[in-house]
C-alpha cells in the first residue's frame, strides 16, 4: 500500500484491502489497487472501479482465495493521516456492507520519518455523539487546515499492528538481498525534497499570518504594565519589553507561534537526521572528500605505474 501511495506522487490514490475478521480485529492479508484517477485534494471511486472490484474478487475465487474485502485505503501525500469530509462519507457507505476499515497512508512523511505513516479509522453510527473528540494535533498544511478536524467527531482511530508470516519473512529477505544497496544509498533529503520544500513554504506563510495577528490592534494580544520590580524580562520567558517597561502577554498570537516553533523543530530534526546519515555514510564508505571537491593524482603518480592504462 505504501509503494502504491508513493507511486501517486502528489496525487491521491486508492485501493481495497482483503482479509478476515478475528474477534474485534480486522486482519488485512492483501491489498490491490483500483483504477481510480485522483487529484491533489480527493479521490473518488467511480463505476469503472466498481466493475474492476467485482472482476478482481471473481478471479480470486477462481484461484481458491477466499479472503473478503475488509476495507479501503488511500493516500494523503504530505498532509497526515486523518479523514476528510469525503472520506467520512465514503467510509459510511463501506460500513453499510459489513465490518470495514479505512486506512490512510502519507507516503511523503513515510520517507521523511523512515517509518510507515499510517492511520486506520471507522466512523461512528449516524446518531452517535462521542463524549469527546480526540483530534490528533499533527502539523497540517494551511490549505488542509479547514478540513482537518472539521469531521473528527464522526470517526475514531483504530490501533494498527503489523505481523509477518514465515512466507513474508522469506519474501522480505529476497527483496532485501536485491535492493539493500539502493536502500542504503538513498538520501531522504533528496528523495523527499519536494515535501521538505512545501513544508518550508507552508511554515513561512504561517509565520506571516501569525505576525499579522500580532500586529493587528486587539488581534489576540493583551498589553499590561510590567511591575517595576520585575527587572529585565528573560529572553526565553515568552514576553518582550515594549516602550520602556510595557510587557506583551500573548494569547492567540502566542499560541500560533508556539505551534509554528514546534513544527519548525520537527522539520529541523528531520533535516538534521538526513545530514547526519549522509555524514555517516561518507565516513564509512568514502567517495567524494568532505570538502566536496575532487582531487586529481599528481602526474608523477601516474608515471610510477609505468603506463597510462595503469594510471
Helices and strands as residue ranges (DSSP letters): H 2-7, E 14-22, E 25-33, H 47-62, E 68-75, H 85-95, E 101-105, H 107-113, E 118-123, H 142-145, G 152-154, E 155-158, H 166-185, H 188-191, H 193-215, E 221-225, G 228-230, E 241-242, E 246-250, H 252-285, H 299-304
